[in-house]
Amino acid sequence: MANIIYFIVIPAFALFVLYIVIMTKEDLNELNKLSQNKRVEIAPFIRENAIRQLTEEEILFLQPYLDNKDPMPSPYQWKSPLISSDVTRIKGYIEKIYTDRYSLECYYKMEDIHLLFPYNMDGDIIGFHKDYEDYEDCEDNLLNIKSKCINTAEVVFTRSYAIVVKINTCELLEICLNLSDRKVSQIIDYWQTGDLKPIDLSSVEKANETITQLVTEESEKALPFEIVNKREKNQYETAMEDQSNSGKLMVFLFVLGVMGLLVLEHFQSLWLAVFSILCFILAMIISHIKREIPTEYVNHIKAQWDTEFDVPDHWRMFISNKSDTPIDIEVEVNSLKLLSYGDYLSISEEVENYGAPKFIKHNVILAITGLILTVLIYYFTDAGEKFDFSYQQLTSQATTWNIDDKTNFKKIAFQFMDRVNLDLSSVSCDIKNKDHSQCNKIFVNINPIDSTKLNLFSSWPQSTRAIYDSNILKMIEDQEVIVKTALANKHLNQRLENDFKKYGNNPKNKQYTKNKNIVELIKIYNIETAILTFDDSCKHLNLEPCDQIKKSLANLLSEHSSVDLNNWSDVVAYAESHYNIKKIVNLTSAQNIVQLVAEYRTNILKHFIFDAKEKVAMLQNDENNLSLQFTKLIPLYDKNYKHNYNNEIFKKQLDYYNGILMGNNANLKITGVVTNVSYHNGAVSKLTISTDPIYNIDKNDLFSFSSLILINNIVFLFVILVTLINCILFIWKKVTNQLRLEKIIANYSDKILKDQSEVEE
């Protein structure tokens, strides 16, 4: 093993490491390899195509790329200094080549010349950026891309690549000095402070006279505006700001107070009522708290018109797009909002003469919140029903009905919110309801069906009832069966023994002999009774599996050659003329007949259950009967009810449905208030009853401060009132602001017309 490691594993590992090193070196020298594919004679090329020498400034900014490798972008590698200071102009298509498909590292190449773009000058290459008009042309047709996207570059050469000092119109000096951005920074500082400062020069820039001159000239260029003075915003300008708070805490407390009063119905605690009242008080206090507005400053400037300012919409019609002469303008320093323009347009004068606009944020928030709460309270607390109940109790005297006679039930003239005390029998859940032990839709059987018209077990044909006798197919294991079983097993054992001797000493055969030599027989007697019983029953119902049972029973007469087993009439005739027909059969065959009989029993019950269920559905859909709709699930008080229905035996289900039809089923005892009444042919057909315990109060308790209904009504009305008030305020403020705006526009129009008339005169 040591020799294998020494002679095979170690050399293989060394070769693998060497391969990795070689491949890594190849990747790092990719630029050099590519340039060596078609070597350009650099020195003669420079002498023939040089257009100028590097300027002192260009050398200054290229020095970091020549002195050390830190600024070098990957995958470029720092090489020796420049071949010469001659600048050469080259033209052509610039390719962008990635080092591999998974890397963002790339380099640029124009024909055989590798290009290094210092200071991110590659952003000005035509063909890669949308800043150029011909960019879309470059992407339209890849076949013509090299002919359309032509770049002009000025470069200086090292031995490995060319450094770009100008690409198209972008020069190195321009990129490095970044004069446009520095001028913008100077303008921004002047705008914020009012103090015009020259553009700062770095120590390197100060050391170069040309750079210093360029920066100084840019710094001394005239600004687009002149700040006359700077001041704080006055009270009129501040009044245009909405000083109200965000409203989030106000809405939270408002919703919290409403929720507290609503859950009071379930927890019934006085502290919840106190908590809700405190929430409402705090919400009102917070709604009037003004947010602190920081001190804002205004610049009074003289400038030609600049459309970058935030102009009020109603001023745009009075301001021209261009102005040849400087105009007095006042602008907010941070937001750039225009506060005055010339001699006519002024926010301060608008507020002074016409007042500040009305702010609508809080009204919108409260209106939307109130609307949402109103809908939620209405649907989840039955607010409409509670309000109707209170109104009914207040305006009229509700009647209390004690009803224990279902025959007179339909004749009562119920009124909305009447109280009913029900004690009824012969009620049942909706047949469509899965759980019949409790439901919210209950039917009262006003007209029970006579038992003689139903498929009760006692009214079934004698033959069908006889099928439920456990001895309908009588079987016995007597001495004769025992003897024949023993003989059959002996014969089977002898045959298996002979097979074993014939086919050799096979363990598999021996095992088979031990486990498979059992024959079980049984004697079926009184076969004629079973034949006659199923013949009569199948004539009445003819359900599955009658045909299979008949065939199985006929096969029991196979030893009687005078009987045509395929002719059921012959089989019945034979059974009628013979007594105590019996036969010994294989136990499996007897069990198959028993299984068919059990299936037939089940199908009989399913047939009668389906018939009874259909009759119950017709009874419940009959508008001449009475249905009760409750707002909550109601358990039915019948001691046998749950046992009868939940029993898995089909016969119990049949008894349940027949009990509904005959009126011998559950009782109902409950109290509630009437919320809706439906009539059919002048009699009550459907009664909707609310069993909510909060309705179980009299008129005096209803209007006490502890009444849950009264609290719910107050909350509901309060939320509606808040919503309506804020909707009205919103509309009023919008109309007021529009009228104010129209007056301001009319005033400006009059001023301008008046001045124009004076000028013409």
PyMOL commands that set and color helices and strands:
alter all, ss='L'
color gray80, all
select helices_A, chain A and resi 2-28+30-37+42-49+56-67+118-124+135-140+142-148+172-177+179-193+203-206+209-219+235-238+248-267+270-287+313-318+347-354+361-380+383-395+406-409+451-453+457-459+462-466+479-503+507-515+527-540+546-555+568-577+587-621+641-646+650-662+693-695+699-702+708-760
alter helices_A, ss='H'
color red, helices_A
select strands_A, chain A and resi 50-53+86-92+94-98+106-110+113-116+151-157+162-167+170-171+225-232+297-303+327-332+338-341+345-346+400-403+419-429+438-444+474-476+521-525+583-586+626-635+666-680+683-690
alter strands_A, ss='S'
color yellow, strands_A
deselect
rebuild
show_as cartoon
